[in-house]
Amino acid sequence: MKLNKLKVFYNYFNIKEKKYKNLSLALGFFDGVHLGHKKVIGTCVEKAKENKLKSAVLTFTNHPKCFINKVTPQYILDINDRLRHIENLNVDYCFIYDFNDYFLNLDYYRYIKDILINNFEPRYITTGFNHYFGHNREGNCDKLKINENNFGYIYDKIEPFKIESEIVSSSLIREMLNKGNIEEANKMLSYNFYIEGKVISGNKIGRTINYPTANFLYKENIILIPYGVYAVQVEVENNLYYGVLNFGLKPTINDKNNEPLCEVHILNFNCDIYNKNIKVKFVKRIRGERKFNNIDELKNQISVDVKTAIKVLCNFNQG
């Protein structure tokens, strides 16, 4: 993955050299880099600029809860996309660690001393209001605050970011996406939830009914949205198009319980994009997945779905 300005370091332990020190440091997992995260990281960057320092984010490749509970991750963004969003906030450095048994068993005070202080000697530390760290999550905002004088940093806790009295959080956004509440999730993200994939060959039935589709597999370890039809924007080679996407098992033409597939009909588009990567940005869920009696019923419904999607997308762009 190529980044323009953000310098990324994996599993950085360089206590002796301390090349990257006197930083303004933001701590968190930042799944989704939503509005609350942007406030945390933005504050970190502002402190750096005000004091002529470098800004840095410290995060993990894998979420601690996934490691502890041994569950398959369902993230809003994969690590590469997280880094792209962090870079867009004008952060100078990102230090990424693999969460493992070492971090799981690390006492909170040792985490502050051995990881934060010995590696970076931060001048400023910024976190969200619900930041936890260390063995049994014993480290928290209060612990960071009371250790300011011990280690010579200034700590800033960012209060919850709310939309209509609801606290913006990654867990709430994942819950919304899992239920198909795309529009509400997008408000909290401040961008459209998206997935990327390489276009693969399908059964080519779409083209026989005048609705050809670009097919790709749903991205691994990304939060699953419900099966159904969605109004989407499709980015192909830096160009943006309207589209209608079906995600599911294609019950009308496929009774076998195969792997779910994304099929997107790109409007006003007629190019060969097999084996190319596309980005699909979700705007609204139109309907759930249905099984039709025959291909003609399916074709008629697709026509309705396209008209609905165009209306949704036109209203979205005007808004």
C-alpha positions in Angstrom: 0.0 0.0 0.0 1.3 3.4 -1.0 0.9 6.4 1.3 1.8 9.9 0.3 3.0 11.5 3.6 2.2 9.3 6.5 5.2 7.3 7.8 4.1 3.9 9.2 6.1 1.8 11.6 5.2 -1.8 12.6 6.0 -3.1 16.1 8.4 -0.2 16.8 10.6 -0.7 19.9 13.6 1.6 19.8 14.2 2.7 23.4 17.9 3.4 23.0 17.8 5.6 19.9 14.5 7.4 20.6 14.5 8.8 17.2 10.8 9.6 17.3 10.3 11.5 20.5 8.7 14.7 21.8 5.5 13.8 20.0 1.9 14.7 20.2 0.5 11.2 20.5 -3.1 10.0 19.8 -4.0 6.5 21.2 -6.8 4.3 20.0 -7.9 1.5 17.6 -9.9 4.0 15.5 -12.0 1.5 13.6 -13.9 3.5 11.0 -12.1 6.8 11.8 -15.5 8.2 12.5 -16.4 11.7 13.7 -15.4 11.0 17.3 -12.1 9.6 16.2 -11.5 12.6 13.9 -11.9 14.9 16.9 -9.3 12.9 18.9 -6.8 12.7 16.0 -7.5 16.3 15.0 -6.8 17.5 18.5 -3.5 15.6 18.5 -2.5 17.2 15.2 -3.5 20.7 16.5 -1.3 20.3 19.6 1.6 19.3 17.4 1.3 22.3 15.1 0.8 24.7 18.0 4.0 23.5 19.6 6.1 22.8 16.5 6.1 19.0 17.1 5.3 15.9 15.1 2.0 14.2 15.5 1.6 10.4 15.7 -1.1 7.8 16.1 -0.5 4.6 18.1 -2.8 1.8 17.2 -3.1 -2.0 16.7 -3.4 -4.2 13.7 -6.0 -6.3 15.4 -8.6 -5.3 18.0 -7.8 -6.5 21.5 -11.4 -7.9 22.0 -10.9 -10.1 18.9 -7.6 -11.4 20.3 -9.0 -12.0 23.8 -12.2 -13.6 22.7 -10.7 -15.4 19.7 -13.4 -14.2 17.4 -13.2 -13.4 13.7 -12.9 -9.6 13.2 -15.7 -7.6 11.6 -14.2 -4.2 11.1 -15.6 -1.1 9.4 -12.2 -0.5 7.7 -9.3 -2.8 7.2 -5.8 -1.7 8.3 -4.9 -0.2 5.0 -8.0 1.9 4.8 -7.6 3.0 8.4 -4.2 4.3 7.5 -5.5 6.2 4.5 -8.1 7.9 6.6 -5.5 8.7 9.3 -3.2 10.2 6.6 -6.0 12.4 5.4 -6.0 14.0 8.9 -2.5 15.2 8.3 -0.8 12.9 10.9 3.0 12.6 10.5 3.6 9.1 11.9 1.6 6.0 12.7 3.0 3.3 15.0 1.1 0.0 14.7 1.5 -3.0 17.0 0.2 -6.5 16.8 -1.9 -7.1 19.9 -0.6 -10.3 21.5 0.0 -11.9 24.9 2.7 -9.4 25.7 0.2 -6.5 25.5 -2.6 -8.6 27.0 -0.6 -9.2 30.2 1.2 -5.8 30.3 0.4 -3.9 33.5 -1.1 -0.5 32.7 1.7 1.4 34.4 4.3 -0.6 32.4 2.4 0.2 29.3 2.7 3.9 29.9 6.3 3.6 30.9 7.6 0.9 28.5 5.6 1.7 25.4 4.6 5.3 25.5 7.4 7.0 27.5 10.5 4.8 26.7 9.8 4.8 23.0 8.4 8.3 22.4 8.7 10.6 25.3 5.4 12.3 24.3 4.8 15.9 25.2 1.0 15.5 24.6 -1.2 12.4 24.8 -4.8 12.5 23.5 -7.5 9.8 23.7 -11.2 9.4 23.5 -13.3 9.4 26.7 -13.5 5.6 26.8 -9.9 4.6 26.2 -8.7 1.5 28.1 -5.3 -0.2 28.1 -3.2 -2.6 30.1 -3.9 -5.9 31.8 -7.7 -6.4 32.5 -8.2 -2.9 31.0 -7.0 -1.4 34.3 -5.5 1.6 32.4 -8.0 4.4 31.5 -8.3 8.1 31.1 -7.9 8.8 34.9 -4.7 6.8 35.0 -3.2 8.8 32.1 -4.2 12.0 33.9 -2.7 11.2 37.3 0.6 10.1 35.7 1.1 13.5 33.8 3.6 14.8 36.4 5.4 11.5 36.7 6.3 11.4 33.1 6.1 15.0 31.9 3.3 14.9 29.3 0.0 16.8 29.1 -3.0 14.6 28.7 -6.2 15.6 26.9 -9.4 13.5 27.1 -11.9 14.2 24.3 -15.5 14.0 25.4 -18.1 12.0 23.4 -19.1 13.3 19.9 -22.9 13.2 19.6 -25.4 13.3 16.8 -28.9 14.0 17.9 -28.0 13.1 21.5 -26.5 9.8 20.4 -22.8 9.1 21.1 -20.9 8.2 18.0 -19.0 5.0 18.4 -17.5 2.2 16.3 -19.7 -0.4 18.0 -22.9 1.5 17.3 -21.8 2.1 13.6 -21.2 -1.7 13.2 -24.6 -2.4 14.7 -26.2 0.0 12.3 -24.4 -1.5 9.3 -25.3 -5.0 10.4 -29.0 -4.0 10.4 -28.8 -2.2 7.1 -29.2 1.3 8.5 -26.7 2.6 6.0 -27.7 6.3 6.1 -27.4 6.6 9.8 -24.0 4.8 9.8 -22.8 7.2 7.1 -23.7 10.2 9.1 -21.5 9.0 12.0 -18.7 8.1 9.7 -18.9 11.4 7.8 -18.3 9.4 4.6 -20.1 6.5 2.8 -19.4 3.0 4.1 -17.6 1.2 1.3 -16.0 -2.1 0.3 -13.5 -2.8 -2.5 -13.0 -5.9 -4.5 -11.6 -7.4 -7.7 -14.1 -8.0 -10.4 -14.5 -11.7 -11.1 -16.4 -13.6 -13.8 -20.0 -14.5 -13.1 -22.7 -16.6 -14.8 -23.4 -13.7 -17.2 -27.2 -13.9 -16.7 -27.4 -10.1 -16.1 -26.3 -9.2 -19.6 -29.0 -11.5 -21.1 -31.6 -9.4 -19.4 -29.9 -6.1 -20.2 -28.6 -5.6 -16.7 -24.9 -6.6 -16.8 -23.1 -6.7 -13.4 -19.6 -6.5 -12.1 -19.2 -9.3 -9.6 -16.9 -9.5 -6.6 -16.6 -11.2 -3.2 -17.5 -9.3 0.0 -14.3 -8.3 1.7 -13.0 -10.6 4.4 -13.1 -9.3 8.0 -15.4 -6.4 7.2 -18.7 -6.0 9.0 -21.5 -7.8 7.1 -24.5 -5.8 5.9 -27.8 -7.7 5.3 -28.5 -9.4 2.1 -30.5 -7.2 -0.3 -30.3 -4.4 -2.8 -28.5 -1.1 -2.3 -28.2 2.2 -4.1 -24.5 2.8 -4.4 -21.8 4.9 -6.0 -19.1 2.9 -7.8 -15.5 4.2 -8.3 -13.8 2.7 -11.3 -10.3 4.0 -12.2 -11.0 7.3 -10.3 -14.3 7.8 -12.0 -17.6 7.8 -10.1 -20.8 6.2 -11.4 -24.3 5.5 -10.1 -25.1 1.8 -9.4 -27.4 -0.8 -8.0 -25.8 -3.6 -6.0 -27.3 -6.9 -4.9 -25.6 -8.7 -2.1 -26.6 -12.3 -1.3 -27.1 -15.8 -2.6 -29.1 -15.1 -5.8 -32.0 -17.3 -4.7 -33.9 -16.9 -8.0 -31.2 -18.4 -10.2 -29.2 -20.3 -7.7 -30.7 -22.7 -5.1 -27.3 -23.9 -4.0 -25.9 -22.5 -0.7 -22.8 -20.9 -2.3 -20.7 -18.1 -1.0 -22.6 -14.7 -1.0 -21.7 -12.5 -3.9 -21.8 -8.8 -4.6 -23.3 -8.0 -8.0 -23.3 -4.3 -9.0 -25.0 -3.0 -12.1 -23.2 0.2 -13.0 -25.4 2.7 -14.8 -24.3 4.1 -18.2 -21.2 2.0 -18.2 -20.0 -0.5 -20.8 -16.4 -1.3 -20.2 -14.5 -4.5 -19.6 -13.3 -4.3 -16.0 -12.6 -8.0 -15.2 -9.7 -8.4 -12.7 -9.8 -4.7 -11.9 -10.4 -3.3 -8.5 -13.5 -1.3 -7.9 -14.8 0.6 -4.8 -18.5 0.5 -4.0 -19.8 3.2 -1.7 -23.2 2.4 0.0 -25.8 5.1 0.1 -29.1 3.4 1.1 -30.6 -0.1 1.4 -33.5 -0.3 -1.1 -35.0 -3.7 -0.2 -34.2 -7.2 1.2 -33.2 -10.2 -0.8 -36.1 -12.0 -2.5 -36.7 -15.1 -4.6 -38.8 -14.5 -7.7 -40.8 -17.1 -9.6 -39.0 -16.6 -12.9 -36.4 -14.5 -14.7 -39.1 -12.1 -16.1 -40.2 -11.2 -12.5 -36.6 -10.6 -11.6 -36.0 -8.4 -14.6 -39.1 -6.3 -13.8 -38.0 -5.9 -10.2 -34.5 -4.8 -11.3 -36.1 -2.1 -13.4 -37.9 -0.9 -10.4 -34.7 -1.1 -8.3 -32.8 1.0 -10.8 -35.4 3.7 -10.9 -35.4 3.8 -7.1 -31.6 3.9 -6.9 -31.4 6.8 -9.4 -33.9 8.8 -7.3 -32.0 8.0 -4.1 -28.7 8.9 -5.6 -29.9 12.1 -7.2 -31.4 13.3 -3.9 -28.2 12.3 -2.1 -26.0 14.4 -4.4 -28.4 17.4 -4.2 -28.3 17.2 -0.4 
